Amino acid sequence: MNLNAAFSKFFDAQGNIVLPPQLTLAGLGELLFQQERAGGADLQRPILRQWNYAEDPEGTPLDFTREQVNTRIKAVAARLQQVAVVGDRVVILAGNSPEYIFGFIGALYAGLTPIPLYDPNEPGHSDHLNAVFGDSKAKLVLTNSTSAAAVRKHFADRPAKERPRTIVVDTLPDTLAADFVNPMETPTGKALAANSTLAPIDMPAFLQYTSGSTRVPAGVMLTNRSILTNVLQIFHAAQIKLPPRVISWLPMHHDMGIILAIFVMLLGLNLEIMTPRDFVQQPKRWINQIKRQPQDEHLAGTYGVVPNFALELAARYGAPAPGEELDLSNIEGLIIGSEPVTETAVNAFWEVFSDYGLKRQALRPSYGLAEASLLVSTPQTDTRPLISHFDREQLANGQAVLAEKSADTVAFASNGQTIPAQYLTIVDPATRAELADSAIGEIWLHGNNMAAGYLDRPEDTAQTFANTLGERLAEGSRVAGAPDDDKWMATGDLGVIIDGELYITGRLKDLIVVAGRNHYPQDIEGTVQEASAHVRPDSVAAFSVEGDNTEQLVLLVERADGASADGDAAAIEAVRAAVSKHHGVNPEVIEFKAPGEIHRTTSGKIARRVAKKHYLGS
């Protein structure tokens, strides 16, 4: 099957993406599978490989063929259709595994709305998990045999009527697949189609909950249109050669991990997975995963997506031993995202592996966020990866001025250019006017890859997704021809465009990203307040600062009124333990201050940015 030809049908002459109103993710996946069957394609070819390191340090592969994957998906869908109706929400609670993929896509096939989460065996997530269940009102859980006991334990203290139904994916027989029916042919599906004002393409596909938030998680509502649009944008912008071999250890509860897995499987492409723990324990496993050449000589090349910290870990611990052969020439693209991309990590990775066939242009620092489905920008010129240096003082004044590298400059990696069929520009967050090149402002987006909003959060949805662009540049506007409507998405991220290159300079919304995980400062601050009576209420500032290879968490804490500095040490240990337990991150610095010493706004709120600026001494 020629995917290039299939994808080209969704682009019109002007480069716009046009999708049929009846199309869904599941519908596209099944259509492609049946076309392969009718065309005599080899459905016994392996397309999914799981690497397991429990018994053999070199890894034991478990393969699934194209037909087996389709059968397992339909078995899950059929079981869900026995116990749920179209539109119900189902949570995936498991670690990276084939069952995670079968469960997630099986829910799509059944017409349910999946919510990707994590293995309950992972520590420090119980509050977040409970909050998501309360917010989403999910009725079912999909898991596997490895995680089933932990799932049941998590919900054991709830009354029996309040516990979600749990389905263990790998215990379902293949014979169930024969009972699967198109969800729109069920009574509930027919009623939904008759009464809904939305076409199937605009109905929810899945909910992606914000990570790292234990108290106020927000469910990003991704539709079939937003995901399908972004998949087409990714293939076009990343210049993916078909058919690709895709490798991943990314956690599947993360938007990068799950979207990567589902679109590769739905398209019948080649995917190899391992768990994040397998990578972190021995980063060389990822390098070994890359270097294993695929058996299918028709595969065009290897692709992967990783956060910035993975480059440094691989450079430090994944280098080949003396005399060991290593060929990385098969890597066509490594998209680097999820957290700010650093010059140190990119250079370290390149210096270690450039002698083994790695093409420098394969490294793609990129920018994305769940609210835009996934990818927003990626390098699409031959100058990748581009690391530029900017005058530090000018940055503080809101201007990005290129300069020679020195102690007075800051390095940023270019995130390339906007993906096709999407508008991107830099906006003054106060006036909403479009800013010229070199001026730092908020990144705004417009396109069909935008999410539908946040579940049951109309005010947050309006603030993020329903914005109207103000005055556009009289000359050189980046959004010429963009609709004059209220569908602009304010990302909350600060950036600048110079010479057609997008640089991310900070976060307007104060999101903290450490080792590829997002953390909301107000959540961490709440944990700190509850950790010790030594902490003054509403007097904590949490923010991140740039470390050598990844961002680091800093906590400024005021002592409770009347408390003595003698109690700081014990309180620091209590705070450190609480933050590590509840958020999975170890604070780099915990600094106690006198009451009223942390900077505040005129309304009395903690001013994180000002506090951070003074902490850094600037």
C-alpha positions in Angstrom: 0.0 0.0 0.0 1.3 3.4 -1.0 0.9 5.7 2.1 2.3 8.7 0.3 -0.5 8.4 -2.2 -3.1 7.9 0.5 -1.9 10.9 2.5 -1.7 13.2 -0.6 -5.5 12.8 -1.0 -6.0 14.7 2.2 -4.2 17.8 1.0 -5.9 20.3 -1.4 -4.1 22.4 -4.1 -3.4 25.2 -1.5 -1.8 22.8 1.0 -4.8 22.7 3.3 -5.7 19.5 5.0 -9.2 18.3 4.1 -10.7 15.4 6.0 -14.0 13.5 5.3 -16.5 14.3 8.0 -17.2 10.6 8.7 -13.5 9.7 9.2 -12.2 8.6 12.6 -8.9 7.3 13.9 -10.4 3.8 14.2 -12.1 4.1 10.9 -8.9 5.0 9.1 -7.0 2.2 10.8 -9.5 -0.4 9.8 -9.9 1.0 6.3 -6.1 0.6 5.7 -6.0 -2.9 7.2 -8.9 -4.1 5.0 -7.2 -2.5 1.9 -4.0 -4.4 2.7 -6.0 -7.6 3.0 -7.9 -7.1 -0.2 -4.6 -6.1 -2.0 -2.9 -9.3 -1.0 -0.4 -7.7 1.4 1.6 -9.9 3.8 -0.4 -9.7 7.0 1.9 -12.1 8.7 4.8 -9.6 8.7 5.9 -8.5 12.2 5.0 -4.8 12.9 5.2 -4.6 16.7 8.2 -5.8 18.8 8.5 -5.5 22.6 11.9 -5.7 24.2 11.9 -7.4 27.6 15.0 -7.3 29.8 13.7 -9.2 32.9 15.5 -12.4 32.1 18.2 -11.6 29.5 20.2 -8.4 29.8 20.5 -8.3 26.0 16.7 -8.2 25.8 14.1 -10.8 24.7 12.0 -9.7 21.7 8.2 -10.5 21.5 6.8 -9.9 18.1 3.2 -9.4 16.8 2.2 -9.6 13.2 -0.1 -7.1 11.3 -3.0 -9.6 11.6 -2.3 -10.4 15.3 -2.3 -6.7 16.2 -5.7 -6.2 14.4 -7.1 -9.3 16.1 -6.0 -8.2 19.6 -7.5 -4.7 19.0 -10.8 -6.1 18.0 -10.8 -8.5 20.9 -10.5 -5.6 23.3 -13.1 -3.6 21.4 -15.6 -6.5 21.5 -15.2 -7.0 25.2 -15.7 -3.3 25.8 -18.9 -3.4 23.7 -20.2 -6.0 26.1 -19.9 -3.9 29.2 -20.0 -0.2 28.0 -21.6 2.0 25.4 -20.3 4.5 22.9 -19.0 7.6 24.5 -18.0 6.0 27.9 -14.6 6.8 29.2 -12.0 4.2 29.9 -8.6 4.6 31.6 -5.5 2.7 30.6 -3.4 1.7 33.7 -0.3 -0.2 32.7 3.3 0.3 31.7 4.6 0.3 28.2 3.5 -2.9 26.6 1.6 -4.3 23.6 -1.4 -4.6 25.9 -1.3 -0.8 26.4 -1.5 -0.3 22.6 -4.2 -2.9 22.1 -6.3 -1.5 24.9 -6.0 2.1 23.8 -6.8 1.4 20.1 -9.4 -1.2 21.1 -11.2 1.6 23.0 -11.2 3.7 19.9 -12.6 0.9 17.9 -15.4 0.4 20.4 -16.3 4.1 20.2 -15.1 4.8 23.8 -12.9 7.6 24.9 -9.6 6.3 26.2 -7.5 8.2 28.8 -3.8 7.2 28.8 -2.3 7.0 32.3 0.4 4.9 33.9 1.3 1.7 35.8 -0.1 2.1 39.4 3.1 0.4 40.5 4.9 3.7 39.9 5.2 5.6 43.2 3.9 9.1 43.8 0.9 9.2 41.5 -2.0 8.1 43.6 -3.3 11.7 44.2 -3.2 12.5 40.5 -4.8 9.2 39.6 -7.7 9.8 42.0 -8.1 13.4 40.7 -8.3 12.2 37.1 -11.0 9.6 38.0 -13.0 12.2 39.8 -12.7 14.6 36.9 -13.2 12.2 34.0 -15.9 10.0 35.6 -14.3 7.0 33.9 -16.2 3.8 34.3 -13.7 1.2 33.2 -10.0 0.4 33.5 -7.9 -1.5 30.9 -4.7 -3.0 32.3 -2.5 -6.1 31.8 -1.5 -9.0 34.0 1.7 -7.2 35.2 -0.3 -4.3 36.6 -3.6 -5.9 37.5 -2.8 -6.4 41.2 -1.7 -2.8 41.6 -4.9 -1.6 39.9 -7.1 -3.6 42.3 -5.1 -2.5 45.3 -5.4 1.2 44.3 -9.2 1.0 44.3 -9.6 -1.5 47.1 -10.6 1.1 49.7 -13.5 2.3 47.6 -17.0 0.8 48.1 -17.6 -2.0 45.6 -20.2 0.1 43.6 -17.6 2.9 43.1 -14.8 0.7 41.8 -14.3 0.9 38.1 -14.7 -2.3 36.1 -11.2 -3.7 35.4 -10.4 -5.6 32.2 -7.1 -7.4 31.9 -6.2 -7.1 28.2 -3.9 -10.1 27.8 -6.4 -12.5 29.3 -9.0 -11.8 26.5 -9.2 -14.6 23.9 -8.6 -13.9 20.3 -12.0 -15.4 19.5 -13.7 -12.3 20.9 -12.5 -10.4 17.9 -15.3 -12.1 15.8 -17.9 -10.3 17.9 -16.7 -6.8 17.2 -19.1 -4.5 15.4 -18.8 -1.0 14.1 -19.8 1.1 17.1 -21.9 3.4 14.9 -24.1 0.4 14.1 -24.9 -0.2 17.7 -28.2 1.3 19.2 -26.2 3.9 21.2 -24.1 4.7 18.2 -27.1 5.2 16.0 -28.8 7.4 18.6 -25.6 9.5 19.0 -25.2 10.0 15.3 -28.9 11.1 15.0 -28.8 13.5 17.9 -25.3 14.9 17.7 -24.5 18.2 16.1 -20.9 17.0 15.6 -19.7 14.9 12.6 -17.6 11.8 13.6 -14.4 13.6 12.6 -15.1 16.2 15.4 -16.1 13.8 18.1 -13.7 13.1 21.0 -10.9 10.7 20.3 -9.2 10.6 23.7 -8.5 12.7 26.8 -4.9 13.7 27.5 -4.6 14.8 31.1 -2.0 17.3 32.1 0.9 15.5 33.8 2.5 16.3 37.1 -0.6 17.9 38.5 -2.0 16.1 41.6 -4.7 18.6 42.6 -6.0 20.2 39.4 -5.5 17.9 36.5 -7.0 19.2 33.2 -8.3 16.8 30.5 -7.3 18.1 27.1 -10.1 17.0 24.7 -8.5 15.7 21.5 -10.8 15.0 18.5 -10.4 12.7 15.6 -9.8 15.8 13.4 -7.1 17.3 15.6 -5.2 14.0 15.8 -5.5 13.0 12.2 -4.6 16.6 11.1 -1.4 16.5 13.3 -0.4 13.1 12.0 -0.5 14.4 8.5 1.4 17.5 9.6 4.1 15.4 11.3 4.6 13.2 8.3 4.9 16.2 6.0 7.0 18.4 8.3 9.4 15.7 9.5 9.9 14.5 6.0 9.4 10.9 7.1 10.4 8.4 4.5 7.9 5.6 4.0 7.7 3.0 5.3 9.7 3.8 8.5 10.9 1.8 11.4 10.0 3.6 14.7 11.6 3.0 18.0 10.4 4.2 21.4 10.8 3.9 25.1 8.6 7.0 25.8 6.0 6.5 28.4 2.7 5.8 26.7 0.8 8.0 29.2 2.6 11.0 27.7 1.2 12.6 24.6 4.4 12.0 22.6 4.5 8.4 23.6 0.9 7.5 22.9 0.3 9.4 19.7 3.6 8.0 18.3 2.4 4.4 19.2 -1.2 4.7 17.9 -0.5 6.3 14.6 2.3 3.8 13.8 0.1 0.9 14.7 -3.0 2.2 12.9 -1.0 2.7 9.7 0.5 -0.8 10.0 4.1 0.5 10.3 7.0 -1.0 12.2 7.2 -0.2 15.9 9.7 -1.4 18.6 9.1 -0.5 22.2 10.7 -0.8 25.7 9.8 0.8 29.0 11.2 4.1 30.2 12.8 2.2 33.2 14.6 -0.1 30.8 16.2 2.9 29.1 17.0 4.9 32.3 18.6 1.8 34.0 20.8 1.1 30.9 20.7 3.9 28.3 22.8 1.7 26.0 19.7 -0.5 25.5 18.3 2.3 23.4 21.5 2.5 21.3 21.3 -1.2 20.8 17.7 -0.9 19.8 18.6 1.6 17.2 21.6 -0.3 15.7 19.7 -3.6 15.3 19.0 -3.4 11.6 15.4 -4.4 10.6 15.0 -7.7 8.7 12.7 -6.0 6.2 15.0 -4.4 3.6 12.2 -2.3 2.3 12.0 -0.2 5.5 13.2 3.3 4.7 15.0 4.2 7.9 14.8 4.5 11.7 12.9 7.2 13.5 12.5 8.1 17.2 11.3 10.8 19.6 13.1 11.6 22.8 13.3 14.3 25.5 16.5 16.3 25.8 17.9 14.4 28.9 18.0 11.2 26.9 20.7 12.5 24.7 23.0 13.2 27.6 22.3 9.9 29.2 23.0 8.0 26.0 26.2 10.0 25.4 27.4 9.2 29.0 26.3 5.5 29.3 25.5 4.3 25.7 28.8 4.7 24.0 30.2 1.5 22.3 32.9 -0.4 24.0 36.4 -0.4 22.4 36.2 -2.6 19.3 32.4 -2.8 19.4 30.8 -2.2 16.0 28.1 0.3 15.8 26.3 1.6 12.7 23.8 4.5 13.3 23.5 5.4 9.6 20.0 4.0 9.5 18.7 6.9 11.7 16.7 9.3 9.5 15.2 11.4 12.3 15.3 11.9 16.1 12.7 14.4 17.2 13.9 16.0 20.4 11.2 17.6 22.5 9.1 17.5 25.7 11.6 19.8 27.5 13.9 22.6 26.4 16.7 21.3 24.2 20.2 22.2 25.5 23.4 22.9 23.6 25.2 20.7 26.1 23.1 17.6 25.4 23.0 18.0 21.6 26.8 18.4 21.4 27.5 15.6 23.8 25.4 13.2 21.8 26.9 14.3 18.5 30.5 14.1 19.8 30.0 10.5 21.0 28.1 9.1 18.0 29.2 11.1 15.0 31.9 8.6 14.3 29.4 5.8 13.9 27.4 7.0 10.9 25.0 9.3 12.7 23.9 12.1 10.4 23.8 15.5 12.2 20.7 16.5 10.3 18.9 13.6 11.8 18.8 15.6 15.1 15.6 17.6 15.2 14.9 19.9 18.2 11.1 20.4 18.1 8.3 22.1 19.9 4.8 20.8 20.7 2.1 20.6 23.4 -0.9 18.5 24.1 -3.3 21.4 23.4 -2.1 21.3 19.8 -2.3 17.5 19.7 1.5 17.0 19.6 3.9 18.7 17.2 3.8 22.4 16.5 7.2 23.1 14.9 10.3 21.2 13.7 13.3 22.1 11.6 12.5 21.8 7.9 15.7 23.2 6.4 19.2 21.8 6.1 20.6 23.9 9.0 19.4 21.5 11.7 20.2 21.3 14.5 20.8 25.0 14.9 22.0 26.3 18.3 22.2 30.1 18.5 23.5 32.4 21.2 21.7 35.5 22.4 22.8 38.5 24.4 21.6 37.9 28.0 20.9 41.5 28.9 18.8 42.0 25.7 16.8 38.9 26.5 15.9 40.4 29.9 14.5 43.4 27.9 12.3 41.3 25.7 14.6 41.3 22.7 16.6 38.4 21.2 19.9 39.6 19.7 22.2 37.1 18.2 25.8 37.2 19.6 29.0 35.3 19.7 29.2 32.7 22.4 30.5 34.1 25.7 29.8 34.3 29.4 27.2 37.0 28.6 25.1 34.9 26.2 22.4 32.3 26.5 22.1 29.4 24.1 18.8 28.3 22.6 18.1 25.5 20.1 16.0 26.4 17.2 12.7 24.5 17.0 12.5 25.1 13.3 9.5 26.2 11.4 5.7 25.8 11.9 4.2 22.6 10.6 2.1 22.8 7.4 -1.6 23.8 7.6 -1.1 25.7 10.8 -0.6 29.4 11.5 2.0 30.4 14.1 3.1 33.8 15.3 4.5 35.7 18.2 2.1 37.9 20.1 2.3 40.6 22.8 0.3 38.9 25.6 -1.0 42.2 26.9 -2.1 43.9 23.6 -2.5 40.6 21.6 -0.8 42.4 18.7 1.6 40.5 16.4 5.2 41.2 17.2 8.0 41.6 14.7 11.1 39.3 14.4 13.5 39.5 17.4 10.7 40.5 19.8 10.0 38.0 22.5 6.3 37.3 23.1 3.7 34.5 23.5 3.4 31.8 20.8 -0.1 31.8 19.3 -1.4 29.0 17.0 -4.4 28.5 14.7 -5.2 25.3 12.9 -7.4 22.1 12.9 -4.8 20.3 15.1 -5.9 22.4 18.1 -7.7 20.4 20.8 -11.4 21.1 21.4 -10.7 22.5 24.9 -10.5 21.3 28.5 -13.1 18.8 29.8 -15.7 20.7 31.8 -13.5 23.8 32.1 -15.3 26.5 30.0 -13.3 29.4 31.5 -9.9 27.7 31.0 -11.0 26.6 27.5 -12.0 30.2 26.5 -8.8 31.6 27.9 -6.6 29.2 26.0 -8.4 28.3 22.8 -10.8 31.2 22.1 -8.6 34.1 21.5 -8.7 36.8 18.8 -5.5 38.1 17.3 -5.0 41.8 17.6 -3.2 44.1 15.1 -1.2 42.2 12.6 2.1 43.3 11.2 1.6 45.8 8.4 4.6 44.2 6.5 5.8 40.7 6.8 2.9 39.2 8.8 3.5 35.5 9.4 -0.3 34.8 9.4 -1.4 36.5 6.1 -4.6 34.8 5.1 -5.4 33.5 8.5 -9.1 33.7 9.5 -10.1 36.7 11.5 -11.9 34.7 14.2 -11.7 33.8 17.9 -10.0 30.4 17.4 -6.4 31.4 18.2 -4.7 29.2 20.8 -2.5 31.0 23.4 0.2 28.5 24.3 1.5 30.2 27.4 5.0 29.7 26.0 7.4 32.5 25.2 9.3 32.5 22.0 10.9 34.5 19.3 11.4 34.2 15.6 14.7 35.2 13.9 15.6 34.4 10.3 12.6 32.0 10.0 13.7 30.0 13.1 11.5 29.6 16.2 13.2 29.7 19.6 11.5 29.0 22.9 12.7 31.4 25.5 10.5 30.6 28.5 7.1 29.8 29.8 4.5 32.4 30.4 2.4 29.9 32.5 5.4 29.0 34.8 5.1 25.3 33.9 8.0 23.4 35.4 9.7 20.7 33.3 12.2 18.4 34.9 13.6 15.3 33.1 10.8 15.4 30.5 7.9 15.6 33.0 5.6 18.6 33.5 4.9 20.0 37.0 2.6 22.8 37.9 4.1 25.1 40.5 0.9 25.6 42.4 0.6 21.9 42.9 4.2 21.6 44.2 3.6 24.6 46.4 0.6 23.0 47.9 2.5 19.9 48.7 5.2 22.0 50.4 2.7 23.7 52.6 1.2 20.4 53.8 4.6 18.9 54.5 5.5 20.8 57.6 4.0 23.2 60.2 7.2 25.1 59.8 6.0 26.4 56.4 4.0 29.7 56.3 0.7 29.3 54.5 0.6 30.6 50.9 4.2 31.6 51.1 6.0 29.2 48.7 7.6 29.9 45.3 8.4 26.9 43.1 10.2 27.4 39.8 12.8 25.7 37.7 16.3 26.9 36.7 18.6 25.6 34.0 21.1 22.9 35.1 23.9 21.4 33.3 21.7 19.0 31.3 18.2 19.4 32.5 16.1 21.9 34.4 16.2 21.8 38.2 13.5 22.5 40.8 14.0 25.4 43.3 11.8 26.0 46.3 11.7 29.2 48.2 9.8 28.8 51.4 8.9 31.3 54.2 8.9 30.1 57.8 5.7 30.1 59.7 5.1 33.2 61.8 7.1 32.8 65.1 9.1 29.8 63.8 12.8 29.7 64.4 15.5 29.0 61.8 16.6 26.2 64.1 13.8 24.1 62.5 14.8 24.7 58.9 16.9 21.5 58.5 14.1 19.2 59.7 11.5 21.0 57.6 13.8 20.8 54.5 13.9 17.0 54.9 10.1 16.8 55.3 9.6 19.0 52.2 12.0 17.1 50.1 10.4 13.8 51.0 6.9 15.0 50.3 7.8 16.6 46.9 9.7 13.5 45.9 6.8 11.2 46.9 4.0 13.2 45.4 5.6 14.6 42.3 8.5 12.2 41.5 11.1 15.0 41.4 13.9 15.8 43.9 14.3 19.5 44.6 17.8 20.8 43.8 17.4 23.7 46.3 15.1 24.3 49.2 15.7 27.6 50.8 13.8 29.0 53.9 13.3 32.7 54.3 11.8 35.0 56.8 8.0 35.8 56.7 7.2 38.3 53.9 10.7 37.9 52.3 9.5 36.3 49.0 8.5 38.8 46.4 4.7 39.2 45.8 2.4 41.0 43.4 0.5 44.1 44.4 -2.5 41.8 45.2 -0.4 39.8 47.6 0.2 36.7 45.4 3.6 35.1 45.2 5.4 36.5 42.2 7.3 33.5 40.9 9.1 35.2 38.1 10.3 38.1 40.2 11.4 35.6 42.9 13.3 33.5 40.3 14.9 36.7 38.9 16.2 37.7 42.3 17.3 34.1 43.1 19.4 34.1 40.0 20.8 37.5 40.9 19.7 39.3 37.9 
